[in-house]
Amino acid sequence: MKKSLSVLLAAALTLSACSAWRDSRVNPTNWFGSSTPTPSEVSVNDANALVPQTDDGVGLFSKKPPEDKSFPIAKIEELRIDPIPNGAIVYTTGIAARQGAYNARLVRVESEENAKNGILEFTFRVDYPSYATSQGTERSRRVSNAINISRDELANIRLVRVKGEQNALESRRR
């Protein structure tokens, strides 16, 4: 015990006497320099500043995007556009082909013709369970969804259209 204690004490005194340790490259605190300010590549108003950019399946371990297994809803029953201070809410109700529809969403249809004519077009899509479900009553198959449209997007829009499998509903700007 006395021998190991004396070796430890001698090593500690030798190390503390070595003033070069502070400036040595062996010292882990000297591995990186002090921080310096640099210009930022991300703008201050970027809402997705912390979200990494994706390469869309270029890397070695990248996955293919999931296959869209959704279907257009059978019938559009209601289309309502409610104004709000920063734009409008497009509220849609539809009747699904069978019970159990889930993951309802309004998918935007992009086309040059729609952009040129001031048309904002959506397809009301839903997913169905993989197992068989009964058709049931219309009330049990009713599905609703809404989407927020900003004031900037609405500036050039004259017509909002929501399509289903059997029909489509439109609402024109007054």
C-alpha positions in Angstrom: 0.0 0.0 0.0 2.8 2.4 0.9 4.6 1.6 -2.3 1.5 2.4 -4.6 0.7 5.5 -2.6 4.2 6.8 -3.0 4.2 6.1 -6.8 0.9 7.9 -7.1 2.2 10.9 -5.1 5.4 11.0 -7.2 3.4 10.9 -10.5 1.0 13.6 -9.3 3.9 15.9 -8.3 5.7 15.3 -11.6 2.6 16.0 -13.6 1.7 19.2 -11.7 5.3 20.4 -12.1 5.0 20.1 -15.8 3.6 23.4 -17.0 3.8 22.4 -20.6 0.7 20.1 -20.1 -1.6 23.1 -20.3 -0.5 24.0 -23.8 0.2 20.4 -25.0 -1.6 18.8 -27.9 -2.2 15.7 -25.6 -4.5 17.8 -23.4 -8.1 17.1 -24.6 -9.2 20.6 -23.7 -6.9 21.9 -26.5 -8.2 19.7 -29.2 -10.6 22.4 -30.6 -10.1 26.1 -30.7 -12.4 28.7 -29.3 -15.6 29.4 -31.1 -15.8 32.2 -33.7 -18.8 33.7 -35.3 -19.6 32.8 -38.9 -22.4 33.8 -41.3 -25.4 31.6 -41.1 -26.6 29.6 -44.2 -30.1 29.5 -42.9 -32.3 32.5 -42.9 -33.7 33.7 -39.6 -37.3 33.4 -40.8 -36.9 29.8 -42.0 -39.6 27.7 -40.3 -37.9 24.4 -41.0 -34.4 25.5 -40.0 -33.8 22.4 -37.8 -35.4 19.8 -40.2 -32.6 18.0 -42.2 -32.8 18.2 -46.0 -33.7 14.9 -47.6 -32.0 13.4 -50.6 -35.0 11.4 -51.8 -33.5 8.0 -51.7 -30.0 8.6 -52.9 -28.0 7.1 -49.9 -27.0 3.6 -49.2 -29.5 3.0 -46.4 -32.3 5.2 -47.8 -35.8 3.8 -48.1 -38.1 4.1 -51.0 -41.1 6.4 -50.3 -44.1 4.4 -49.2 -46.6 3.4 -51.8 -49.9 5.4 -51.7 -52.6 2.9 -51.0 -55.4 5.5 -50.5 -58.5 5.8 -52.5 -60.7 8.8 -53.5 -63.7 9.0 -51.2 -66.9 7.7 -52.9 -69.0 10.9 -52.7 -68.4 14.5 -51.7 -71.4 15.6 -49.6 -70.4 19.1 -48.3 -67.8 21.8 -49.2 -67.6 24.8 -47.0 -65.0 27.6 -47.0 -64.9 29.5 -43.7 -62.8 32.8 -43.7 -60.3 33.3 -40.9 -58.0 36.2 -40.2 -55.0 34.7 -41.9 -56.8 33.0 -44.9 -59.6 30.4 -45.0 -60.4 26.9 -43.9 -61.7 24.5 -46.5 -64.0 22.1 -44.7 -65.2 18.9 -46.6 -67.5 16.0 -45.7 -67.8 12.9 -47.8 -69.3 9.5 -47.7 -66.9 6.5 -47.9 -67.6 3.4 -49.9 -67.5 1.2 -46.8 -67.1 1.5 -43.1 -63.7 1.9 -41.4 -62.2 4.7 -43.6 -59.4 6.4 -41.8 -56.5 8.8 -42.5 -58.7 11.2 -44.4 -56.9 14.0 -46.2 -57.3 16.6 -48.9 -54.5 16.1 -51.5 -53.7 19.1 -53.6 -53.8 18.5 -57.4 -51.1 20.5 -59.1 -51.4 21.4 -62.8 -50.5 24.3 -65.0 -54.1 24.7 -66.2 -55.3 25.1 -62.6 -52.6 27.6 -61.8 -53.3 29.7 -64.9 -57.1 29.7 -64.3 -56.9 30.4 -60.6 -58.3 27.0 -59.5 -57.3 25.3 -56.3 -58.2 21.6 -56.7 -58.1 18.9 -54.1 -58.8 15.2 -54.1 -60.5 13.9 -50.9 -58.6 10.6 -50.2 -59.0 8.0 -47.4 -57.5 4.7 -46.5 -59.5 1.6 -45.8 -58.7 -1.4 -43.6 -57.0 -4.4 -45.2 -59.8 -6.7 -44.0 -63.3 -6.7 -45.3 -65.8 -4.3 -43.6 -69.5 -4.0 -44.1 -71.0 -1.1 -46.0 -73.3 0.1 -43.3 -75.4 3.2 -43.3 -74.4 6.6 -44.8 -74.1 8.1 -41.4 -71.6 5.5 -40.3 -69.5 6.1 -43.4 -69.4 9.9 -43.1 -65.8 11.3 -43.0 -64.8 15.0 -42.6 -61.5 16.8 -43.1 -60.3 20.4 -43.3 -57.3 22.2 -44.5 -56.0 25.7 -43.8 -55.2 27.9 -46.8 -53.1 31.0 -46.3 -54.0 34.5 -47.4 -51.1 34.5 -49.8 -52.3 31.4 -51.5 -55.9 32.7 -51.8 -54.8 35.9 -53.5 -54.8 34.3 -57.0 -57.6 31.7 -56.4 -61.0 32.2 -57.9 -62.4 28.7 -57.6 -61.9 25.9 -55.0 -62.8 22.3 -56.2 -62.9 19.1 -54.2 -63.1 15.8 -56.1 -64.2 12.4 -55.0 -64.7 9.2 -56.9 -68.3 9.9 -58.1 -68.6 13.7 -57.9 -66.9 17.0 -57.3 -68.0 20.2 -55.5 -66.9 23.7 -56.3 -67.0 27.0 -54.6 -66.4 30.3 -56.4 -65.1 33.5 -55.0 -67.7 36.3 -54.8 
